[in-house]
Amino acid sequence: MPAVENLSLNPTRRGLLAGALAGGFVLAFRVPAGAQPESEPDQPADEPAGPFAPNAFIRIDPAGRTTLTMPQVEMGQGIYTAVAMILAEELDADFASVALEHAPPNDRLYANPTFGIQVTGNSNSVRAFWMPLRAAGAAARAMLVEAAATQWGVDPASCATASGEVVHAESGKRLAYGALVGAASALSPPADPPLKDPKDFRLVGKSLKRFDTPDKTNGKTVYGIDAMLPGMKIATVAHSPVVGGKVAHVDEAAAMAVPGVRRVVVLDDLVAVVGDHMWAAKTGLAALAVAWNDGPNASVSSQDVWTALREASAHEGAVAKSVGDADGMLKKGGAIEAAYEMPFLAHAPMEPLNCTVRLTPESCEIWIGTQVISRVQKTVADLVGLPQDKVVVHNHYIGGGFGRRLEPDMALTAARVAQAMIGETVKVVWTREEDIRHDVYRPVYRDTVAATLSKGKIAALKYKVTGSSIIARWLPPAFQKGIDIDAIDCAVDMPYDVPNFHVEYVRAEPQGVPTGFWRGVGPNNNVFAIESFMDELARKAGKDPVAFRRDMLDKEPRAKAALDLAAEKSGWGGALPRRAGRGVCVQPAFGSFIATVVEAEVDTSGEVRLRRVTCAVDTGIAVNPDTVVAQLEGGLIFGLTAALYGEITIRDGRVEQSNFNDYRMLRINEVPPIEVHVIASGAAPGGIGETGTTAGPPALRNAIYAATGIPLRRMPVDREVLAGKKEAWR
């Protein structure tokens, strides 16, 4: 796939068309009929016919090359291949001739149907674009068939398509798509093209090799941090160590004495050192003497955050769902109560935050890897005072997003530095320490839950989520009646049959700590609390944890089937060594039904060793099953890492962690065997990118509970509690 870099700000239409015909990278695209800008002139008569572009997603050139304009961004989740498979399936394109290009920022053409803006997140790239992209491919296929049928003088219904050709079986005639682009371009797209029956799929459902793997393995892939432009300078930054703090004084002398340092940029809340290369900028920043005014959050600590959260959780919340009479049932007595807490977490993507900017008085050009390309364009345009169409954003592969790159702050920071360097190109790179200490963190959550049992099942359950509202800040129209739809995800749609069920949400914003989306967010919080509580209830009921869950899954047969398969494949109930246990988790997260069993052992010092993980998933139609397996494997490792080690703590307004020495990752030798079993399904595709992250922590917690009898209710795992050195938090 071609790299997205070194493109001029104002390419001509003729140049773009020539690039397409040559098979080169094209930033722009032909928009559907009726959507062309009124000011664009007609194509000159001497200009060669362009490619067939029936919609914003597909372009076929006369050589038969099919280019798919990718509305989503690739950050390791395999969607470039999956989306190409969906489009190529309905188009009946020759998959070997398919190429991809990043979509430019354009909410009108490339908005995610779920959110109404151009965004990659919520594990919904496949499920959101499943129908729109199938319709786009089917429409193009119908137009190519019509063009061929007209040329042959036959009924379009007598024609078929396969591997980039239209075929008329009766006469033996066949035409490649490339030969039909001129005639097809003159046709109007059908309003409601028929879609393939899934039984006729030739690509979807196969484990195809990913487009992005070869170049990632040989080093050719260009991430945002790899963008290189002539004369480019490198900068690195130091923000105020306390949110809301300001620069008090800067002494530039030592920094400017470092070879290769060119300038120091001082802004109100950050400083940047600009150099010829990263080493010069980093060394210069370390030498820079900066005094800070810490501001109103200087004394904030983790204890302050937890105290405020616990106080807030004692209040009544906005009602998200209420069925039956949970309160009335609980007042009858015999209620079992618990509270669960989840800490702040950083994203720590392998590719630290970065953005390259060239700003002139008339234009701005940006090279970045972002999950919100149109938001980057708009917020930077607003910042620098340019019309939005004068800000060009080149999107790249992302070396780890996990929700962090749903924020435009790295682009805004780079643009602010670029404002001091008008006419020059500067790449701003955050160090790992800056990245972890100035993240937009997964919120702290406190979940309180109470239930009563009857005949071995849950008779009533009341559940309250307390935490900050990311949605209220990030997508205000979606925050209605005091409810954050993400914060309650997997709580209101808990899969179990509970006749009396009540869910509330209490918004509580932590002082001095910005919060944002983190791989799974609301589901990983709620699934942890609910599935941990399920194990405690099972023990109270005197039932096996799998049997306890299974007896309440009649309304969700897909979840029950996943649970049965995971239990079977994990050897549930089989003998284990002393201080070893198996824990289970069932979840409906992101439209997929997943059951996970973690097998772990705990030694006398409190150390936890992962022995085995087994996962069964019904994600609907698995577009590329190999990618489904890979995403669950990666998500499980991500979530288990957080459960074992993940926590961001605050002292004197400052984040205490800085790098992988004190914000630990699971190491290769600590990762257990992971088995993923994909259940054949005819349902529409569900999400998969975040589901493993959500599944791992509760299944591990329940394995520890089975091994030790200790019901951990806070994450990360407290080894002192497991070693018997202190009481478990309740």
C-alpha positions in Angstrom: 0.0 0.0 0.0 1.5 3.4 -0.9 2.6 5.7 1.8 0.7 8.8 2.6 3.3 11.5 2.4 5.0 14.3 0.4 1.8 15.3 -1.3 1.3 18.9 -2.5 -1.4 21.0 -0.9 -3.2 21.7 -4.2 -3.0 18.8 -6.6 -4.7 19.4 -9.9 -7.6 17.3 -11.1 -5.7 16.3 -14.2 -2.7 15.3 -12.1 -4.8 13.2 -9.8 -6.5 11.5 -12.7 -3.2 10.8 -14.3 -1.9 9.4 -11.0 -4.9 7.1 -10.8 -4.4 5.8 -14.4 -0.7 5.2 -13.6 -1.7 3.2 -10.5 -0.1 5.7 -8.2 -1.4 7.0 -4.9 -4.3 9.4 -5.1 -5.2 11.6 -2.2 -8.5 12.9 -3.6 -11.4 10.9 -5.1 -14.4 11.3 -7.4 -17.5 11.9 -5.4 -20.9 10.7 -6.4 -23.0 12.5 -9.0 -24.5 15.7 -7.6 -21.9 16.1 -4.9 -19.2 17.8 -7.0 -18.2 21.3 -5.9 -20.1 23.8 -8.1 -16.9 25.6 -8.8 -15.2 22.6 -10.4 -14.9 23.0 -14.2 -15.9 20.3 -16.6 -13.3 17.9 -17.8 -11.5 19.1 -20.9 -12.4 17.2 -24.0 -8.8 16.1 -24.6 -8.4 14.6 -21.1 -8.5 10.8 -21.1 -11.5 9.0 -19.6 -11.0 8.6 -15.9 -11.5 5.5 -13.8 -14.9 4.1 -12.9 -15.8 5.6 -9.5 -19.4 4.9 -8.8 -19.2 5.9 -5.1 -16.7 7.3 -2.6 -15.2 3.9 -1.8 -14.4 2.3 -5.2 -12.3 3.2 -8.2 -11.5 0.9 -11.0 -9.0 2.0 -13.7 -8.8 0.8 -17.3 -6.1 -1.7 -16.4 -8.5 -3.4 -14.0 -6.8 -2.2 -10.8 -9.4 -1.8 -8.1 -8.7 0.9 -5.4 -10.7 1.0 -2.3 -10.7 4.3 -0.4 -10.5 3.2 3.2 -12.8 5.1 5.5 -11.2 3.6 8.7 -7.6 3.6 9.8 -5.4 0.5 10.4 -3.8 0.3 13.8 -3.2 -3.4 14.0 -6.8 -4.7 14.0 -6.7 -6.0 10.4 -9.5 -3.9 9.1 -7.7 -2.9 5.9 -7.8 -6.6 4.8 -11.3 -7.2 6.3 -12.8 -4.1 4.6 -11.2 -4.9 1.3 -12.6 -8.4 1.6 -16.2 -7.1 2.1 -16.0 -4.7 -0.8 -14.2 -7.1 -3.1 -16.8 -9.8 -2.2 -19.8 -7.8 -3.3 -17.9 -6.3 -6.2 -16.5 -9.7 -7.3 -13.2 -8.1 -7.8 -9.9 -9.9 -8.4 -8.6 -9.7 -4.9 -5.0 -9.9 -6.1 -5.5 -6.6 -7.9 -7.1 -4.7 -5.0 -5.2 -1.7 -3.5 -6.1 0.6 -0.7 -5.7 4.3 0.1 -6.5 6.3 3.1 -9.6 8.4 2.9 -9.1 12.1 3.3 -11.0 13.9 6.0 -14.6 14.1 4.9 -17.4 13.4 7.4 -20.0 13.7 4.6 -18.5 10.8 2.6 -16.7 8.7 5.2 -18.5 9.2 8.5 -18.7 6.2 10.6 -22.5 5.4 10.5 -22.5 4.8 14.3 -21.2 8.2 15.3 -21.8 10.5 12.3 -18.1 11.5 12.2 -15.1 10.0 10.5 -13.8 7.9 13.4 -12.2 4.5 14.0 -13.1 3.0 17.4 -15.7 1.1 19.4 -14.6 -2.2 17.7 -17.1 -1.3 15.0 -15.1 -0.8 11.7 -16.5 -4.1 10.3 -19.9 -4.0 11.9 -20.6 -0.3 11.1 -19.4 -0.6 7.4 -20.6 -4.1 6.8 -23.8 -3.0 5.0 -22.6 0.3 3.5 -19.6 -1.3 1.9 -21.5 -4.3 0.7 -24.0 -2.0 -0.9 -21.2 0.1 -2.5 -19.7 -3.1 -4.0 -23.0 -4.5 -5.2 -23.9 -1.2 -6.9 -20.6 -1.1 -8.8 -21.0 -4.7 -9.8 -24.5 -4.1 -11.1 -23.3 -1.2 -13.2 -20.4 -3.2 -14.7 -22.9 -6.0 -15.5 -25.3 -3.5 -17.2 -22.4 -2.0 -19.2 -21.3 -5.5 -20.5 -24.9 -6.6 -21.2 -25.6 -3.5 -23.2 -22.5 -4.0 -25.2 -23.4 -7.7 -25.9 -27.1 -7.0 -26.4 -28.2 -9.5 -23.7 -30.2 -9.5 -20.6 -28.1 -8.4 -17.5 -29.8 -11.3 -15.6 -28.0 -13.7 -17.9 -24.6 -12.4 -16.9 -22.4 -13.3 -13.9 -19.3 -11.9 -12.4 -16.1 -13.4 -10.9 -12.6 -12.3 -10.2 -12.9 -8.9 -11.9 -14.8 -10.0 -15.0 -18.3 -10.0 -16.4 -19.2 -13.4 -18.0 -22.0 -14.4 -20.3 -22.1 -18.2 -20.0 -24.4 -18.9 -23.0 -22.2 -17.1 -25.5 -18.9 -17.6 -23.7 -18.2 -13.9 -23.8 -16.3 -12.2 -21.0 -15.0 -8.7 -20.3 -12.6 -7.6 -17.6 -13.8 -4.8 -15.4 -11.1 -2.5 -16.7 -12.5 -2.7 -20.3 -15.9 -1.6 -19.0 -15.0 1.5 -16.9 -15.9 4.0 -19.6 -19.3 2.6 -20.3 -20.1 1.9 -16.7 -19.1 5.5 -15.8 -22.0 6.7 -17.9 -24.6 4.8 -15.9 -26.5 5.8 -12.8 -25.9 3.7 -9.7 -28.9 1.5 -8.8 -30.7 2.7 -5.7 -31.1 -0.7 -3.9 -28.7 -3.3 -5.5 -29.3 -6.9 -4.5 -26.7 -8.3 -2.1 -25.1 -11.7 -2.3 -26.5 -14.6 -0.2 -23.8 -15.4 2.4 -23.7 -19.0 1.1 -22.3 -17.6 -2.2 -19.4 -15.7 -0.5 -16.0 -16.5 -2.0 -13.8 -14.3 0.2 -15.7 -13.5 3.4 -15.2 -16.2 5.9 -11.8 -17.3 4.7 -8.5 -16.8 6.6 -6.7 -14.6 4.1 -3.3 -13.1 4.6 -3.4 -9.5 5.7 -2.4 -6.7 3.3 -0.3 -5.0 5.8 1.9 -7.9 7.0 4.6 -8.0 4.4 5.6 -4.4 4.6 5.4 -4.5 8.4 7.8 -7.4 8.5 10.3 -5.9 6.0 10.2 -2.4 7.5 8.6 -0.6 4.6 5.4 0.4 6.4 5.3 4.1 7.1 3.7 5.1 10.4 3.1 8.7 11.4 6.4 8.8 13.3 8.2 7.7 10.1 7.1 10.7 8.0 10.2 12.4 6.5 10.1 15.6 4.5 12.9 17.8 3.1 14.4 20.2 5.6 12.2 18.9 8.4 13.2 19.7 12.0 12.4 17.5 15.0 11.0 18.8 18.3 10.1 17.2 21.6 8.0 18.7 24.3 7.5 19.0 28.0 4.0 19.9 29.2 3.3 21.2 32.6 3.7 18.2 35.0 0.4 19.1 36.6 -2.8 19.5 34.6 -3.7 23.2 34.5 -0.1 24.3 35.3 1.7 27.0 33.5 5.3 27.9 32.6 6.8 30.3 35.2 10.3 30.7 33.9 12.6 29.2 31.3 16.4 29.4 31.0 17.4 28.4 27.5 21.2 28.7 27.7 22.1 25.1 28.5 19.7 23.7 25.9 20.9 26.1 23.1 24.4 24.9 23.8 23.6 21.4 22.8 24.9 20.6 19.3 22.0 20.4 16.8 19.5 22.4 18.9 18.0 25.2 16.8 15.5 26.9 19.0 13.3 26.7 22.1 9.6 27.4 21.8 7.9 28.5 25.0 4.1 28.4 25.2 1.9 29.0 28.2 1.7 25.4 29.4 4.5 23.6 27.6 8.0 24.1 26.1 9.5 22.5 23.0 13.1 22.1 21.9 13.6 22.0 18.2 16.6 20.3 16.7 18.1 18.8 13.6 17.3 15.3 14.9 15.5 13.6 17.8 18.7 13.1 19.9 19.5 16.8 19.8 15.9 17.8 20.7 15.7 15.2 23.5 19.2 16.2 24.9 18.3 19.8 24.7 15.0 19.4 26.5 16.8 17.5 29.3 19.2 20.4 29.7 16.5 23.0 29.6 15.8 24.7 33.0 12.1 25.2 33.4 10.2 26.4 36.5 6.5 25.7 36.6 3.5 27.2 38.3 1.6 24.1 39.2 -1.8 25.8 39.5 -4.9 24.6 41.2 -4.3 20.8 41.0 -0.9 20.8 42.6 -2.0 18.9 45.7 -4.2 16.3 44.1 -3.4 12.7 45.0 -4.8 9.3 44.2 -6.3 9.2 47.7 -8.2 12.4 46.9 -9.5 10.9 43.7 -10.7 7.7 45.4 -12.3 9.5 48.3 -14.3 11.7 46.0 -15.3 8.8 43.9 -16.5 6.8 46.9 -18.5 9.7 48.2 -20.1 10.2 44.8 -21.1 6.5 44.6 -23.2 6.9 47.7 -25.6 9.2 45.8 -28.5 8.1 43.7 -27.7 8.0 40.0 -29.6 8.5 36.7 -31.6 5.4 35.9 -30.3 3.7 32.8 -32.6 0.6 33.0 -35.2 -0.7 35.4 -37.1 -3.9 35.0 -39.4 -5.3 37.7 -38.9 -4.2 41.3 -35.2 -4.7 42.3 -35.4 -2.3 45.3 -38.5 -4.0 46.7 -37.0 -7.4 46.4 -33.7 -6.3 48.0 -35.6 -4.8 51.0 -37.0 -8.2 51.8 -33.6 -9.1 53.2 -30.8 -11.6 52.3 -29.1 -9.1 50.0 -25.5 -9.9 48.9 -23.5 -6.7 48.4 -20.1 -5.9 46.9 -18.2 -3.0 45.4 -15.6 -3.2 42.7 -13.0 -0.6 41.7 -10.9 -0.1 38.6 -7.8 2.3 38.4 -6.6 4.9 36.0 -4.8 3.2 33.1 -2.5 4.7 30.4 -2.5 3.6 26.8 1.3 3.3 26.3 1.1 2.6 22.5 4.3 1.3 21.0 4.4 4.3 18.7 4.5 7.3 21.0 2.4 10.4 20.1 3.7 12.4 17.2 2.6 14.8 14.5 4.4 16.5 11.6 3.2 20.0 10.6 4.1 22.5 7.8 2.3 25.7 8.5 2.3 28.8 6.2 0.1 31.9 6.3 -2.1 30.3 3.6 -2.2 26.6 4.4 -1.4 23.8 6.8 -0.3 20.3 6.0 -0.3 17.5 8.6 1.2 14.0 8.7 -0.1 11.9 11.5 -1.7 8.5 12.5 -5.1 9.4 14.0 -8.4 7.7 14.7 -10.2 11.0 14.1 -8.9 12.5 10.9 -11.7 14.9 10.3 -11.6 16.1 13.9 -7.9 16.7 13.6 -8.5 18.8 10.4 -11.2 20.9 12.0 -9.6 21.5 15.4 -6.3 22.5 13.8 -8.0 24.7 11.3 -9.8 26.5 14.2 -6.5 26.8 16.1 -4.5 28.3 13.2 -7.3 30.4 11.8 -7.5 28.8 8.4 -10.5 27.6 6.3 -10.9 23.9 6.9 -10.2 23.1 3.2 -6.8 24.7 3.6 -5.7 22.1 6.2 -4.6 18.8 4.5 -4.2 15.8 6.7 -2.3 12.7 5.5 -3.2 9.7 7.7 -0.8 6.9 8.3 -0.8 3.5 9.9 -1.0 3.7 13.6 1.4 1.9 15.9 -1.1 1.3 18.6 -4.2 3.4 19.1 -6.4 1.8 21.9 -8.5 5.0 22.0 -5.6 7.3 22.7 -5.6 8.6 19.1 -9.3 9.4 19.4 -8.0 12.7 20.8 -6.5 15.4 18.5 -4.2 16.8 21.2 -1.0 15.6 19.6 -1.9 17.5 16.4 -2.9 20.6 18.3 0.4 20.5 20.2 2.4 20.2 17.0 0.4 23.0 15.3 1.1 25.3 18.3 4.8 24.6 17.9 4.5 25.1 14.2 3.0 28.5 14.8 6.4 29.6 16.0 8.0 28.2 12.9 5.9 29.6 10.0 7.1 28.2 6.7 9.1 25.4 8.2 8.3 21.7 8.7 8.5 20.3 12.2 7.9 16.8 13.5 6.8 16.9 17.2 7.5 13.6 19.0 6.5 12.9 22.6 9.0 10.8 24.6 7.6 7.7 26.3 7.7 9.5 29.6 5.8 12.5 28.2 3.3 10.0 26.7 2.6 8.2 29.9 2.6 11.2 32.2 0.3 13.3 29.9 -2.2 10.7 28.7 -5.9 10.9 28.6 -6.5 8.1 31.0 -9.0 5.2 31.3 -11.3 6.5 34.1 -11.3 5.2 37.6 -14.6 3.4 38.2 -16.5 2.3 41.3 -19.3 -0.2 40.8 -21.7 -1.1 43.7 -23.9 -4.1 43.3 -26.5 -5.9 45.4 -28.5 -9.1 44.6 -30.8 -11.7 46.1 -30.9 -15.3 45.2 -33.8 -17.7 44.8 -33.6 -21.4 43.8 -30.0 -21.0 42.7 -30.6 -18.0 40.4 -30.5 -14.3 40.7 -34.0 -13.0 41.7 -33.0 -9.3 41.9 -30.0 -7.2 41.0 -29.2 -3.5 41.5 -26.1 -2.1 39.9 -24.6 1.3 40.0 -21.7 2.6 37.9 -19.8 5.7 39.2 -17.1 7.3 37.1 -16.4 10.2 34.7 -18.3 10.7 31.4 -16.1 10.5 28.4 -19.1 10.7 26.1 -20.3 14.0 27.6 -16.9 15.6 26.6 -16.2 13.7 23.4 -19.7 13.4 21.8 -22.0 15.7 23.8 -25.2 14.9 21.8 -24.9 11.3 22.9 -25.0 12.3 26.6 -28.7 12.4 27.4 -30.6 12.5 30.7 -27.4 12.1 32.8 -26.5 8.8 31.1 -23.1 8.0 29.6 -23.9 5.2 27.1 -20.4 4.0 27.2 -20.1 3.9 31.0 -23.1 1.6 31.2 -22.2 -0.6 28.2 -22.5 -4.3 29.2 -24.4 -3.4 32.3 -27.8 -2.6 30.9 -27.4 -5.4 28.3 -26.1 -8.0 30.8 -26.8 -11.4 29.2 -28.4 -13.1 32.2 -32.1 -13.7 32.9 -32.8 -11.5 35.9 -36.5 -10.7 36.5 -35.8 -7.7 38.7 -33.0 -5.6 37.4 -32.0 -1.9 38.0 -29.0 0.0 36.6 -27.9 3.6 37.6 -25.1 5.9 36.5 -23.4 8.5 38.7 -21.2 11.0 36.9 -18.1 11.8 38.9 -15.2 13.7 37.3 -11.7 13.3 38.9 -9.9 16.5 39.7 -6.8 17.2 37.6 -6.8 14.0 35.6 -8.1 14.0 32.0 -10.0 10.8 31.0 -10.8 9.2 27.7 -11.4 6.1 25.8 -9.2 3.1 26.6 -9.5 -0.3 24.8 -12.9 -1.5 26.1 -13.7 1.3 28.5 -17.2 0.9 29.9 -17.4 -2.8 29.0 -14.1 -3.7 30.6 -15.3 -2.0 33.8 -18.7 -3.5 33.9 -17.9 -7.0 32.7 -15.2 -7.1 35.4 -17.6 -6.1 38.2 -20.6 -8.2 37.0 -18.6 -11.4 36.2 -16.6 -11.1 39.5 -19.9 -10.8 41.4 -21.3 -13.8 39.5 -18.6 -16.0 40.9 -19.3 -14.8 44.4 -23.1 -15.4 43.9 -22.4 -18.8 42.6 -20.4 -19.7 45.7 -23.3 -18.3 47.9 -25.7 -20.5 45.9 -23.5 -23.5 46.3 -23.2 -23.9 42.5 -20.4 -24.4 40.0 -19.6 -21.0 38.3 -20.3 -22.3 34.8 -23.5 -24.0 35.8 -24.7 -21.0 37.7 -24.3 -18.8 34.6 -25.6 -21.4 32.2 -28.9 -21.6 34.1 -29.6 -17.9 33.4 -28.6 -17.7 29.8 -31.8 -19.0 28.1 -32.5 -15.6 26.5 -29.0 -15.5 25.0 -28.4 -18.8 23.3 -25.3 -17.5 21.5 -23.7 -16.7 24.9 -24.7 -20.1 26.3 -23.2 -21.9 23.3 -20.0 -19.9 23.7 -19.9 -20.8 27.4 -20.5 -24.5 26.7 -17.7 -24.5 24.2 -15.2 -22.6 26.3 -15.9 -24.9 29.3 -15.4 -28.0 27.1 -12.2 -26.9 25.5 -10.7 -25.6 28.7 -11.3 -28.9 30.5 -13.5 -27.2 33.1 -13.9 -29.3 36.2 -10.7 -31.2 35.6 -8.1 -31.7 38.3 -5.6 -28.9 38.9 -2.5 -28.6 41.2 -2.8 -27.0 44.6 -3.2 -23.2 44.5 -4.3 -23.3 40.9 -7.8 -22.5 39.6 -9.9 -21.8 36.6 -12.0 -18.7 36.2 -14.7 -17.9 33.7 -16.2 -14.8 32.1 -19.2 -14.4 29.8 -19.8 -11.2 27.9 -21.9 -9.6 25.1 -19.5 -6.8 24.4 -19.5 -4.9 21.1 -22.1 -7.2 19.5 -20.0 -10.4 20.0 -20.7 -13.2 22.5 -17.6 -14.5 24.2 -16.8 -16.9 26.9 -13.3 -17.1 28.4 -11.6 -19.4 30.8 -8.3 -18.4 32.4 -6.3 -21.0 34.3 -3.8 -19.6 36.8 -1.9 -20.5 39.9 -0.8 -18.3 42.8 2.3 -19.1 44.8 2.8 -18.4 48.5 4.5 -15.0 47.8 1.4 -13.8 46.0 2.8 -14.1 42.5 0.4 -15.1 39.8 1.4 -17.4 36.9 -0.9 -17.7 33.9 -1.2 -21.3 32.8 -3.7 -21.3 30.0 -6.4 -19.2 28.4 -9.3 -20.6 26.4 -11.8 -18.5 24.5 -14.9 -19.2 22.5 -16.5 -16.5 20.4 -19.6 -16.0 18.3 -18.9 -12.7 16.5 -21.4 -13.3 13.8 -20.0 -13.7 10.3 -16.2 -13.8 10.8 -15.0 -11.9 7.8 -11.4 -13.1 8.3 -11.3 -15.7 11.0 -7.6 -15.5 11.4 -7.9 -11.8 12.3 -10.6 -12.6 14.8 -8.2 -15.1 16.5 -5.3 -12.6 16.4 -7.4 -9.8 17.8 -8.6 -11.9 20.7 -5.1 -13.1 21.5 -3.8 -9.5 21.5 -6.7 -8.2 23.5 -6.4 -10.9 26.1 -2.7 -10.1 26.6 -3.6 -6.4 26.8 -6.3 -6.9 29.4 -4.3 -9.5 31.4 -1.4 -7.1 31.5 -3.7 -4.4 33.0 -5.1 -6.9 35.5 -1.7 -8.0 36.7 0.2 -4.7 36.7 -1.8 -1.7 35.3 -2.3 1.4 37.5 -1.6 5.1 37.1 -1.2 6.9 40.5 -1.2 10.6 41.3 1.0 12.4 43.8 1.3 16.2 44.2 -0.8 16.5 41.0 1.8 14.5 39.0 1.5 11.1 37.4 4.1 8.8 39.2 4.6 6.3 36.4 6.9 7.2 33.5 8.0 4.2 31.4 7.8 0.4 31.1 10.0 0.1 34.2 7.1 1.3 36.4 4.2 0.7 34.1 4.8 -2.9 33.4 3.8 -5.0 30.4 3.5 -8.8 30.2 6.7 -10.3 28.9 6.9 -13.0 26.3 7.8 -15.7 28.8 4.8 -14.7 30.9 2.2 -15.1 28.2 0.4 -18.4 28.5 -0.9 -20.6 25.6 -4.1 -19.0 24.2 -6.7 -21.0 22.4 -9.5 -19.2 20.4 -12.4 -21.1 19.0 -14.5 -19.2 16.5 -18.1 -20.4 16.3 -19.7 -20.5 12.9 -22.5 -18.0 12.7 -24.8 -16.4 10.2 -25.5 -13.3 12.2 -24.1 -9.9 11.1 -20.5 -9.3 12.2 -19.9 -8.1 15.7 -16.9 -6.2 17.1 -13.7 -7.9 18.1 -10.8 -5.5 18.7 -11.6 -4.7 22.3 -13.4 -7.9 23.4 -10.3 -9.8 24.6 -9.2 -6.9 26.7 -12.6 -7.0 28.4 -12.6 -10.8 28.9 -9.2 -11.3 30.5 -9.3 -9.4 33.9 -12.6 -11.0 35.3 -11.6 -14.5 34.2 -8.2 -14.1 35.8 -9.8 -12.7 39.0 -12.1 -15.6 39.2 -9.3 -18.1 38.6 -7.5 -16.5 41.6 -10.7 -16.7 43.6 -11.0 -20.4 42.7 -7.3 -21.0 43.6 -7.2 -19.1 46.9 -10.7 -18.3 48.0 -9.8 -14.6 48.1 -12.4 -12.4 46.3 -10.3 -9.6 44.9 -12.5 -6.5 44.2 -9.9 -4.1 43.0 -7.5 -4.1 40.1 -4.6 -4.6 39.6 -4.0 -7.8 41.4 -2.7 -7.1 44.9 0.1 -9.6 45.6 0.3 -8.7 49.3 -3.3 -9.7 49.8 -2.6 -13.0 48.0 0.4 -13.6 50.2 -1.7 -13.1 53.3 0.3 -9.9 54.3 -2.9 -7.7 54.4 -6.6 -8.0 54.2 -8.4 -7.9 50.9 -10.1 -4.6 50.1 -13.9 -4.8 50.5 
